[in-house]
Amino acid sequence: MGTIVAFRPLEHPSEWTSQVDAADALLQTALKAVAAGRSGEARALLRRAVVADLRRAEPWYWLGALHEQTQDIPRAAQAYYMALELGRSVPAREALLRLGLIRG
């Protein structure tokens, strides 16, 4: 079963900025973990980045790439589709093409 996450409405615009900053920091730390071969740590950080900024495509793309790397194609596809929907991500589209899940 997946994790259930509760959300509360943001009360002030400054809260949104801090959420975006947190997502940026989590994404950068996750990418460093990917580069260092620490995929478990990277996956956890990317999940936190997704929650920190629900409108951002990059964490979804990288989460998909990590799942693809471990041959978890259903989860990779789900993450790539989210990245594509959120940001019209060219890398996510290319990944879905490579996996044969969409057509050119």
Backbone as XML, in Angstrom:
<?xml version="1.0"?>
<chain id="A" units="angstrom">
  <residue number="1" name="MET">
    <atom name="N" x="0.834" y="-1.182" z="0.000"/>
    <atom name="CA" x="0.000" y="0.000" z="0.000"/>
    <atom name="C" x="0.874" y="1.240" z="0.000"/>
  </residue>
  <residue number="2" name="GLY">
    <atom name="N" x="0.374" y="2.307" z="-0.618"/>
    <atom name="CA" x="1.101" y="3.558" z="-0.665"/>
    <atom name="C" x="0.916" y="4.353" z="0.606"/>
  </residue>
  <residue number="3" name="THR">
    <atom name="N" x="1.686" y="5.398" z="0.710"/>
    <atom name="CA" x="1.615" y="6.276" z="1.863"/>
    <atom name="C" x="0.509" y="7.299" z="1.659"/>
  </residue>
  <residue number="4" name="ILE">
    <atom name="N" x="-0.278" y="7.553" z="2.657"/>
    <atom name="CA" x="-1.313" y="8.579" z="2.598"/>
    <atom name="C" x="-0.721" y="9.851" z="3.170"/>
  </residue>
  <residue number="5" name="VAL">
    <atom name="N" x="-0.861" y="10.930" z="2.417"/>
    <atom name="CA" x="-0.299" y="12.204" z="2.828"/>
    <atom name="C" x="-1.437" y="13.199" z="2.987"/>
  </residue>
  <residue number="6" name="ALA">
    <atom name="N" x="-1.514" y="13.859" z="4.122"/>
    <atom name="CA" x="-2.536" y="14.876" z="4.357"/>
    <atom name="C" x="-1.969" y="16.245" z="4.001"/>
  </residue>
  <residue number="7" name="PHE">
    <atom name="N" x="-2.777" y="17.058" z="3.368"/>
    <atom name="CA" x="-2.354" y="18.397" z="2.989"/>
    <atom name="C" x="-3.206" y="19.414" z="3.707"/>
  </residue>
  <residue number="8" name="ARG">
    <atom name="N" x="-2.596" y="20.513" z="4.046"/>
    <atom name="CA" x="-3.358" y="21.615" z="4.618"/>
    <atom name="C" x="-3.200" y="22.802" z="3.677"/>
  </residue>
  <residue number="9" name="PRO">
    <atom name="N" x="-4.219" y="23.655" z="3.594"/>
    <atom name="CA" x="-4.100" y="24.814" z="2.712"/>
    <atom name="C" x="-3.015" y="25.765" z="3.217"/>
  </residue>
  <residue number="10" name="LEU">
    <atom name="N" x="-2.317" y="26.383" z="2.281"/>
    <atom name="CA" x="-1.311" y="27.367" z="2.665"/>
    <atom name="C" x="-2.021" y="28.647" z="3.072"/>
  </residue>
  <residue number="11" name="GLU">
    <atom name="N" x="-1.583" y="29.220" z="4.172"/>
    <atom name="CA" x="-2.278" y="30.364" z="4.731"/>
    <atom name="C" x="-1.750" y="31.697" z="4.225"/>
  </residue>
  <residue number="12" name="HIS">
    <atom name="N" x="-0.534" y="31.733" z="3.724"/>
    <atom name="CA" x="0.077" y="32.990" z="3.297"/>
    <atom name="C" x="0.964" y="32.718" z="2.090"/>
  </residue>
  <residue number="13" name="PRO">
    <atom name="N" x="1.036" y="33.664" z="1.116"/>
    <atom name="CA" x="1.884" y="33.432" z="-0.064"/>
    <atom name="C" x="3.339" y="33.095" z="0.271"/>
  </residue>
  <residue number="14" name="SER">
    <atom name="N" x="3.847" y="33.601" z="1.376"/>
    <atom name="CA" x="5.232" y="33.305" z="1.740"/>
    <atom name="C" x="5.421" y="31.812" z="2.035"/>
  </residue>
  <residue number="15" name="GLU">
    <atom name="N" x="4.351" y="31.142" z="2.463"/>
    <atom name="CA" x="4.442" y="29.704" z="2.711"/>
    <atom name="C" x="4.695" y="28.963" z="1.405"/>
  </residue>
  <residue number="16" name="TRP">
    <atom name="N" x="4.083" y="29.428" z="0.313"/>
    <atom name="CA" x="4.291" y="28.773" z="-0.975"/>
    <atom name="C" x="5.742" y="28.913" z="-1.407"/>
  </residue>
  <residue number="17" name="THR">
    <atom name="N" x="6.313" y="30.114" z="-1.245"/>
    <atom name="CA" x="7.709" y="30.332" z="-1.603"/>
    <atom name="C" x="8.618" y="29.407" z="-0.812"/>
  </residue>
  <residue number="18" name="SER">
    <atom name="N" x="8.354" y="29.271" z="0.476"/>
    <atom name="CA" x="9.204" y="28.394" z="1.282"/>
    <atom name="C" x="9.033" y="26.933" z="0.862"/>
  </residue>
  <residue number="19" name="GLN">
    <atom name="N" x="7.828" y="26.551" z="0.413"/>
    <atom name="CA" x="7.608" y="25.183" z="-0.073"/>
    <atom name="C" x="8.422" y="24.937" z="-1.342"/>
  </residue>
  <residue number="20" name="VAL">
    <atom name="N" x="8.430" y="25.923" z="-2.255"/>
    <atom name="CA" x="9.182" y="25.800" z="-3.504"/>
    <atom name="C" x="10.669" y="25.729" z="-3.203"/>
  </residue>
  <residue number="21" name="ASP">
    <atom name="N" x="11.149" y="26.566" z="-2.292"/>
    <atom name="CA" x="12.558" y="26.530" z="-1.897"/>
    <atom name="C" x="12.919" y="25.164" z="-1.302"/>
  </residue>
  <residue number="22" name="ALA">
    <atom name="N" x="12.033" y="24.631" z="-0.491"/>
    <atom name="CA" x="12.273" y="23.312" z="0.100"/>
    <atom name="C" x="12.331" y="22.248" z="-0.992"/>
  </residue>
  <residue number="23" name="ALA">
    <atom name="N" x="11.442" y="22.333" z="-1.966"/>
    <atom name="CA" x="11.441" y="21.366" z="-3.067"/>
    <atom name="C" x="12.736" y="21.467" z="-3.867"/>
  </residue>
  <residue number="24" name="ASP">
    <atom name="N" x="13.201" y="22.697" z="-4.110"/>
    <atom name="CA" x="14.471" y="22.889" z="-4.826"/>
    <atom name="C" x="15.624" y="22.238" z="-4.070"/>
  </residue>
  <residue number="25" name="ALA">
    <atom name="N" x="15.689" y="22.492" z="-2.776"/>
    <atom name="CA" x="16.773" y="21.934" z="-1.965"/>
    <atom name="C" x="16.711" y="20.407" z="-1.951"/>
  </residue>
  <residue number="26" name="LEU">
    <atom name="N" x="15.514" y="19.854" z="-1.808"/>
    <atom name="CA" x="15.360" y="18.398" z="-1.811"/>
    <atom name="C" x="15.765" y="17.803" z="-3.153"/>
  </residue>
  <residue number="27" name="LEU">
    <atom name="N" x="15.369" y="18.467" z="-4.250"/>
    <atom name="CA" x="15.719" y="17.978" z="-5.577"/>
    <atom name="C" x="17.229" y="17.992" z="-5.779"/>
  </residue>
  <residue number="28" name="GLN">
    <atom name="N" x="17.881" y="19.074" z="-5.402"/>
    <atom name="CA" x="19.335" y="19.161" z="-5.570"/>
    <atom name="C" x="20.054" y="18.105" z="-4.728"/>
  </residue>
  <residue number="29" name="THR">
    <atom name="N" x="19.599" y="17.905" z="-3.515"/>
    <atom name="CA" x="20.211" y="16.888" z="-2.654"/>
    <atom name="C" x="19.973" y="15.489" z="-3.235"/>
  </residue>
  <residue number="30" name="ALA">
    <atom name="N" x="18.783" y="15.266" z="-3.770"/>
    <atom name="CA" x="18.472" y="13.973" z="-4.390"/>
    <atom name="C" x="19.369" y="13.714" z="-5.589"/>
  </residue>
  <residue number="31" name="LEU">
    <atom name="N" x="19.598" y="14.738" z="-6.417"/>
    <atom name="CA" x="20.437" y="14.559" z="-7.600"/>
    <atom name="C" x="21.885" y="14.256" z="-7.207"/>
  </residue>
  <residue number="32" name="LYS">
    <atom name="N" x="22.346" y="14.841" z="-6.114"/>
    <atom name="CA" x="23.685" y="14.505" z="-5.608"/>
    <atom name="C" x="23.733" y="13.054" z="-5.142"/>
  </residue>
  <residue number="33" name="ALA">
    <atom name="N" x="22.653" y="12.600" z="-4.504"/>
    <atom name="CA" x="22.586" y="11.206" z="-4.061"/>
    <atom name="C" x="22.564" y="10.263" z="-5.268"/>
  </residue>
  <residue number="34" name="VAL">
    <atom name="N" x="21.843" y="10.643" z="-6.335"/>
    <atom name="CA" x="21.828" y="9.830" z="-7.562"/>
    <atom name="C" x="23.239" y="9.715" z="-8.111"/>
  </residue>
  <residue number="35" name="ALA">
    <atom name="N" x="23.925" y="10.848" z="-8.210"/>
    <atom name="CA" x="25.289" y="10.870" z="-8.759"/>
    <atom name="C" x="26.246" y="10.021" z="-7.925"/>
  </residue>
  <residue number="36" name="ALA">
    <atom name="N" x="25.980" y="9.944" z="-6.624"/>
    <atom name="CA" x="26.844" y="9.164" z="-5.725"/>
    <atom name="C" x="26.421" y="7.696" z="-5.645"/>
  </residue>
  <residue number="37" name="GLY">
    <atom name="N" x="25.368" y="7.328" z="-6.390"/>
    <atom name="CA" x="24.926" y="5.943" z="-6.382"/>
    <atom name="C" x="24.069" y="5.548" z="-5.196"/>
  </residue>
  <residue number="38" name="ARG">
    <atom name="N" x="23.551" y="6.534" z="-4.483"/>
    <atom name="CA" x="22.706" y="6.255" z="-3.319"/>
    <atom name="C" x="21.232" y="6.366" z="-3.728"/>
  </residue>
  <residue number="39" name="SER">
    <atom name="N" x="20.768" y="5.378" z="-4.480"/>
    <atom name="CA" x="19.435" y="5.467" z="-5.071"/>
    <atom name="C" x="18.307" y="5.419" z="-4.033"/>
  </residue>
  <residue number="40" name="GLY">
    <atom name="N" x="18.469" y="4.663" z="-2.971"/>
    <atom name="CA" x="17.439" y="4.622" z="-1.931"/>
    <atom name="C" x="17.236" y="5.976" z="-1.285"/>
  </residue>
  <residue number="41" name="GLU">
    <atom name="N" x="18.338" y="6.616" z="-0.952"/>
    <atom name="CA" x="18.274" y="7.960" z="-0.368"/>
    <atom name="C" x="17.664" y="8.936" z="-1.367"/>
  </residue>
  <residue number="42" name="ALA">
    <atom name="N" x="18.093" y="8.851" z="-2.622"/>
    <atom name="CA" x="17.578" y="9.740" z="-3.661"/>
    <atom name="C" x="16.073" y="9.564" z="-3.826"/>
  </residue>
  <residue number="43" name="ARG">
    <atom name="N" x="15.611" y="8.324" z="-3.836"/>
    <atom name="CA" x="14.180" y="8.046" z="-3.999"/>
    <atom name="C" x="13.374" y="8.688" z="-2.864"/>
  </residue>
  <residue number="44" name="ALA">
    <atom name="N" x="13.851" y="8.553" z="-1.640"/>
    <atom name="CA" x="13.142" y="9.149" z="-0.493"/>
    <atom name="C" x="13.119" y="10.671" z="-0.598"/>
  </residue>
  <residue number="45" name="LEU">
    <atom name="N" x="14.231" y="11.264" z="-0.993"/>
    <atom name="CA" x="14.290" y="12.726" z="-1.144"/>
    <atom name="C" x="13.376" y="13.209" z="-2.266"/>
  </residue>
  <residue number="46" name="LEU">
    <atom name="N" x="13.315" y="12.455" z="-3.353"/>
    <atom name="CA" x="12.448" y="12.839" z="-4.470"/>
    <atom name="C" x="10.981" y="12.753" z="-4.080"/>
  </residue>
  <residue number="47" name="ARG">
    <atom name="N" x="10.625" y="11.754" z="-3.299"/>
    <atom name="CA" x="9.231" y="11.662" z="-2.823"/>
    <atom name="C" x="8.879" y="12.877" z="-1.972"/>
  </residue>
  <residue number="48" name="ARG">
    <atom name="N" x="9.808" y="13.305" z="-1.152"/>
    <atom name="CA" x="9.575" y="14.506" z="-0.330"/>
    <atom name="C" x="9.488" y="15.746" z="-1.209"/>
  </residue>
  <residue number="49" name="ALA">
    <atom name="N" x="10.294" y="15.816" z="-2.263"/>
    <atom name="CA" x="10.261" y="16.965" z="-3.179"/>
    <atom name="C" x="8.928" y="17.035" z="-3.917"/>
  </residue>
  <residue number="50" name="VAL">
    <atom name="N" x="8.392" y="15.884" z="-4.293"/>
    <atom name="CA" x="7.092" y="15.842" z="-4.967"/>
    <atom name="C" x="6.015" y="16.434" z="-4.064"/>
  </residue>
  <residue number="51" name="VAL">
    <atom name="N" x="6.036" y="16.061" z="-2.807"/>
    <atom name="CA" x="5.037" y="16.557" z="-1.854"/>
    <atom name="C" x="5.257" y="18.042" z="-1.566"/>
  </residue>
  <residue number="52" name="ALA">
    <atom name="N" x="6.504" y="18.477" z="-1.528"/>
    <atom name="CA" x="6.803" y="19.879" z="-1.208"/>
    <atom name="C" x="6.321" y="20.834" z="-2.301"/>
  </residue>
  <residue number="53" name="ASP">
    <atom name="N" x="6.343" y="20.392" z="-3.561"/>
    <atom name="CA" x="5.866" y="21.251" z="-4.654"/>
    <atom name="C" x="5.138" y="20.357" z="-5.651"/>
  </residue>
  <residue number="54" name="LEU">
    <atom name="N" x="3.844" y="20.291" z="-5.507"/>
    <atom name="CA" x="3.022" y="19.383" z="-6.297"/>
    <atom name="C" x="2.943" y="19.751" z="-7.775"/>
  </residue>
  <residue number="55" name="ARG">
    <atom name="N" x="3.412" y="20.947" z="-8.130"/>
    <atom name="CA" x="3.317" y="21.403" z="-9.515"/>
    <atom name="C" x="4.603" y="21.181" z="-10.305"/>
  </residue>
  <residue number="56" name="ARG">
    <atom name="N" x="5.573" y="20.595" z="-9.705"/>
    <atom name="CA" x="6.903" y="20.487" z="-10.300"/>
    <atom name="C" x="7.114" y="19.149" z="-10.984"/>
  </residue>
  <residue number="57" name="ALA">
    <atom name="N" x="7.585" y="19.162" z="-12.224"/>
    <atom name="CA" x="7.766" y="17.939" z="-13.009"/>
    <atom name="C" x="9.083" y="17.221" z="-12.718"/>
  </residue>
  <residue number="58" name="GLU">
    <atom name="N" x="10.146" y="17.946" z="-12.418"/>
    <atom name="CA" x="11.481" y="17.335" z="-12.314"/>
    <atom name="C" x="11.584" y="16.215" z="-11.291"/>
  </residue>
  <residue number="59" name="PRO">
    <atom name="N" x="11.046" y="16.395" z="-10.081"/>
    <atom name="CA" x="11.164" y="15.271" z="-9.132"/>
    <atom name="C" x="10.468" y="14.007" z="-9.640"/>
  </residue>
  <residue number="60" name="TRP">
    <atom name="N" x="9.332" y="14.191" z="-10.325"/>
    <atom name="CA" x="8.636" y="13.037" z="-10.887"/>
    <atom name="C" x="9.486" y="12.357" z="-11.942"/>
  </residue>
  <residue number="61" name="TYR">
    <atom name="N" x="10.135" y="13.150" z="-12.809"/>
    <atom name="CA" x="10.975" y="12.550" z="-13.850"/>
    <atom name="C" x="12.097" y="11.722" z="-13.219"/>
  </residue>
  <residue number="62" name="TRP">
    <atom name="N" x="12.805" y="12.294" z="-12.265"/>
    <atom name="CA" x="13.930" y="11.591" z="-11.651"/>
    <atom name="C" x="13.475" y="10.371" z="-10.862"/>
  </residue>
  <residue number="63" name="LEU">
    <atom name="N" x="12.306" y="10.464" z="-10.251"/>
    <atom name="CA" x="11.750" y="9.303" z="-9.559"/>
    <atom name="C" x="11.480" y="8.191" z="-10.580"/>
  </residue>
  <residue number="64" name="GLY">
    <atom name="N" x="10.951" y="8.567" z="-11.731"/>
    <atom name="CA" x="10.737" y="7.595" z="-12.799"/>
    <atom name="C" x="12.034" y="6.959" z="-13.258"/>
  </residue>
  <residue number="65" name="ALA">
    <atom name="N" x="13.068" y="7.773" z="-13.400"/>
    <atom name="CA" x="14.367" y="7.255" z="-13.846"/>
    <atom name="C" x="14.924" y="6.244" z="-12.847"/>
  </residue>
  <residue number="66" name="LEU">
    <atom name="N" x="14.771" y="6.522" z="-11.557"/>
    <atom name="CA" x="15.254" y="5.578" z="-10.539"/>
    <atom name="C" x="14.463" y="4.277" z="-10.574"/>
  </residue>
  <residue number="67" name="HIS">
    <atom name="N" x="13.153" y="4.387" z="-10.745"/>
    <atom name="CA" x="12.334" y="3.170" z="-10.828"/>
    <atom name="C" x="12.692" y="2.375" z="-12.088"/>
  </residue>
  <residue number="68" name="GLU">
    <atom name="N" x="12.920" y="3.074" z="-13.188"/>
    <atom name="CA" x="13.310" y="2.381" z="-14.417"/>
    <atom name="C" x="14.641" y="1.653" z="-14.229"/>
  </residue>
  <residue number="69" name="GLN">
    <atom name="N" x="15.555" y="2.290" z="-13.536"/>
    <atom name="CA" x="16.873" y="1.708" z="-13.292"/>
    <atom name="C" x="16.774" y="0.374" z="-12.544"/>
  </residue>
  <residue number="70" name="THR">
    <atom name="N" x="15.780" y="0.263" z="-11.672"/>
    <atom name="CA" x="15.594" y="-0.977" z="-10.911"/>
    <atom name="C" x="14.559" y="-1.891" z="-11.565"/>
  </residue>
  <residue number="71" name="GLN">
    <atom name="N" x="14.210" y="-1.597" z="-12.807"/>
    <atom name="CA" x="13.264" y="-2.401" z="-13.592"/>
    <atom name="C" x="11.854" y="-2.424" z="-13.013"/>
  </residue>
  <residue number="72" name="ASP">
    <atom name="N" x="11.506" y="-1.400" z="-12.232"/>
    <atom name="CA" x="10.128" y="-1.276" z="-11.731"/>
    <atom name="C" x="9.375" y="-0.400" z="-12.729"/>
  </residue>
  <residue number="73" name="ILE">
    <atom name="N" x="9.035" y="-1.008" z="-13.861"/>
    <atom name="CA" x="8.465" y="-0.267" z="-14.985"/>
    <atom name="C" x="7.100" y="0.345" z="-14.673"/>
  </residue>
  <residue number="74" name="PRO">
    <atom name="N" x="6.204" y="-0.348" z="-13.959"/>
    <atom name="CA" x="4.919" y="0.298" z="-13.645"/>
    <atom name="C" x="5.089" y="1.604" z="-12.854"/>
  </residue>
  <residue number="75" name="ARG">
    <atom name="N" x="5.962" y="1.600" z="-11.859"/>
    <atom name="CA" x="6.182" y="2.824" z="-11.082"/>
    <atom name="C" x="6.935" y="3.863" z="-11.900"/>
  </residue>
  <residue number="76" name="ALA">
    <atom name="N" x="7.864" y="3.423" z="-12.726"/>
    <atom name="CA" x="8.579" y="4.352" z="-13.599"/>
    <atom name="C" x="7.591" y="5.040" z="-14.530"/>
  </residue>
  <residue number="77" name="ALA">
    <atom name="N" x="6.714" y="4.258" z="-15.132"/>
    <atom name="CA" x="5.724" y="4.812" z="-16.057"/>
    <atom name="C" x="4.824" y="5.822" z="-15.357"/>
  </residue>
  <residue number="78" name="GLN">
    <atom name="N" x="4.366" y="5.487" z="-14.162"/>
    <atom name="CA" x="3.496" y="6.398" z="-13.418"/>
    <atom name="C" x="4.207" y="7.728" z="-13.161"/>
  </residue>
  <residue number="79" name="ALA">
    <atom name="N" x="5.459" y="7.661" z="-12.741"/>
    <atom name="CA" x="6.213" y="8.880" z="-12.455"/>
    <atom name="C" x="6.470" y="9.672" z="-13.738"/>
  </residue>
  <residue number="80" name="TYR">
    <atom name="N" x="6.829" y="8.994" z="-14.817"/>
    <atom name="CA" x="7.054" y="9.683" z="-16.090"/>
    <atom name="C" x="5.773" y="10.358" z="-16.591"/>
  </residue>
  <residue number="81" name="TYR">
    <atom name="N" x="4.637" y="9.668" z="-16.469"/>
    <atom name="CA" x="3.366" y="10.274" z="-16.888"/>
    <atom name="C" x="3.058" y="11.528" z="-16.065"/>
  </residue>
  <residue number="82" name="MET">
    <atom name="N" x="3.345" y="11.481" z="-14.766"/>
    <atom name="CA" x="3.119" y="12.668" z="-13.924"/>
    <atom name="C" x="4.022" y="13.814" z="-14.373"/>
  </residue>
  <residue number="83" name="ALA">
    <atom name="N" x="5.283" y="13.515" z="-14.650"/>
    <atom name="CA" x="6.207" y="14.550" z="-15.119"/>
    <atom name="C" x="5.718" y="15.142" z="-16.427"/>
  </residue>
  <residue number="84" name="LEU">
    <atom name="N" x="5.256" y="14.304" z="-17.310"/>
    <atom name="CA" x="4.769" y="14.760" z="-18.607"/>
    <atom name="C" x="3.538" y="15.638" z="-18.448"/>
  </residue>
  <residue number="85" name="GLU">
    <atom name="N" x="2.631" y="15.238" z="-17.584"/>
    <atom name="CA" x="1.412" y="16.009" z="-17.361"/>
    <atom name="C" x="1.699" y="17.361" z="-16.713"/>
  </residue>
  <residue number="86" name="LEU">
    <atom name="N" x="2.625" y="17.382" z="-15.784"/>
    <atom name="CA" x="2.912" y="18.611" z="-15.051"/>
    <atom name="C" x="3.763" y="19.594" z="-15.827"/>
  </residue>
  <residue number="87" name="GLY">
    <atom name="N" x="4.702" y="19.093" z="-16.623"/>
    <atom name="CA" x="5.629" y="20.024" z="-17.232"/>
    <atom name="C" x="5.906" y="19.808" z="-18.696"/>
  </residue>
  <residue number="88" name="ARG">
    <atom name="N" x="5.129" y="18.948" z="-19.332"/>
    <atom name="CA" x="5.420" y="18.640" z="-20.735"/>
    <atom name="C" x="6.891" y="18.304" z="-20.888"/>
  </residue>
  <residue number="89" name="SER">
    <atom name="N" x="7.359" y="17.493" z="-19.949"/>
    <atom name="CA" x="8.769" y="17.121" z="-19.840"/>
    <atom name="C" x="9.228" y="16.317" z="-21.055"/>
  </residue>
  <residue number="90" name="VAL">
    <atom name="N" x="10.174" y="16.879" z="-21.799"/>
    <atom name="CA" x="10.737" y="16.180" z="-22.955"/>
    <atom name="C" x="11.461" y="14.904" z="-22.521"/>
  </residue>
  <residue number="91" name="PRO">
    <atom name="N" x="12.284" y="14.935" z="-21.469"/>
    <atom name="CA" x="12.924" y="13.679" z="-21.044"/>
    <atom name="C" x="11.905" y="12.606" z="-20.641"/>
  </residue>
  <residue number="92" name="ALA">
    <atom name="N" x="10.817" y="13.004" z="-19.995"/>
    <atom name="CA" x="9.797" y="12.021" z="-19.598"/>
    <atom name="C" x="9.126" y="11.443" z="-20.832"/>
  </residue>
  <residue number="93" name="ARG">
    <atom name="N" x="8.857" y="12.283" z="-21.814"/>
    <atom name="CA" x="8.248" y="11.805" z="-23.060"/>
    <atom name="C" x="9.185" y="10.818" z="-23.756"/>
  </residue>
  <residue number="94" name="GLU">
    <atom name="N" x="10.454" y="11.156" z="-23.807"/>
    <atom name="CA" x="11.439" y="10.260" z="-24.424"/>
    <atom name="C" x="11.532" y="8.931" z="-23.677"/>
  </residue>
  <residue number="95" name="ALA">
    <atom name="N" x="11.444" y="8.983" z="-22.346"/>
    <atom name="CA" x="11.488" y="7.752" z="-21.551"/>
    <atom name="C" x="10.269" y="6.884" z="-21.844"/>
  </residue>
  <residue number="96" name="LEU">
    <atom name="N" x="9.095" y="7.498" z="-21.931"/>
    <atom name="CA" x="7.882" y="6.735" z="-22.230"/>
    <atom name="C" x="7.931" y="6.144" z="-23.634"/>
  </residue>
  <residue number="97" name="LEU">
    <atom name="N" x="8.512" y="6.884" z="-24.573"/>
    <atom name="CA" x="8.711" y="6.352" z="-25.932"/>
    <atom name="C" x="9.649" y="5.152" z="-25.896"/>
  </residue>
  <residue number="98" name="ARG">
    <atom name="N" x="10.766" y="5.296" z="-25.173"/>
    <atom name="CA" x="11.770" y="4.234" z="-25.059"/>
    <atom name="C" x="11.166" y="2.965" z="-24.453"/>
  </residue>
  <residue number="99" name="LEU">
    <atom name="N" x="10.264" y="3.146" z="-23.494"/>
    <atom name="CA" x="9.620" y="2.011" z="-22.836"/>
    <atom name="C" x="8.469" y="1.441" z="-23.666"/>
  </residue>
  <residue number="100" name="GLY">
    <atom name="N" x="8.167" y="2.097" z="-24.775"/>
    <atom name="CA" x="7.075" y="1.636" z="-25.637"/>
    <atom name="C" x="5.693" y="1.908" z="-25.094"/>
  </residue>
  <residue number="101" name="LEU">
    <atom name="N" x="5.574" y="2.895" z="-24.207"/>
    <atom name="CA" x="4.300" y="3.186" z="-23.565"/>
    <atom name="C" x="3.502" y="4.273" z="-24.262"/>
  </residue>
  <residue number="102" name="ILE">
    <atom name="N" x="4.166" y="5.041" z="-25.130"/>
    <atom name="CA" x="3.481" y="5.998" z="-25.989"/>
    <atom name="C" x="4.121" y="5.898" z="-27.370"/>
  </residue>
  <residue number="103" name="ARG">
    <atom name="N" x="3.448" y="6.451" z="-28.326"/>
    <atom name="CA" x="3.966" y="6.445" z="-29.688"/>
    <atom name="C" x="4.351" y="7.844" z="-30.102"/>
  </residue>
  <residue number="104" name="GLY">
    <atom name="N" x="5.386" y="7.923" z="-30.946"/>
    <atom name="CA" x="5.945" y="9.174" z="-31.415"/>
    <atom name="C" x="4.985" y="9.996" z="-32.166"/>
  </residue>
</chain>
